[in-house]
Amino acid sequence: MKYIKAKYPNGRAYTFRTDDDVKPGDVVSTSYGAKLIVSDEPADMEWIETYGTGKISEVKKVEVK
């Protein structure tokens, strides 16, 4: 499981978890179908451990055609 930062279009970056191999600029999707763009900001592991890993939403990579 990897922790990444991704942002909504014209929004700020939030922390998500994923099993997919993603890089900055890739498009990912939440379980609700919202599309986000992976940012190059590092995920703050101290914040993740404090907040709780089970409360962080999971995203999946979207294949762009």
C-alpha positions, 0 to 999 in steps of 0.5 A: 500500500502506497500513500500519495497526494492527489488533488481535485481539478482546481483544488488542494491536494489530499492524501490517499492510498493506492495499490497501483503504480502511479506517478505525478500527473496520472489520473486516479478515481475515488470509489465515488467516481471523482477524478483526481490528479496525482501531485508531486507532493510527498505524503506526510507519514507522521500525519497518516499515523496520527490520523489513522491509516484505516480512515484514508480513502483508496483510489485506483488508477484510471487508464486514459485513452 
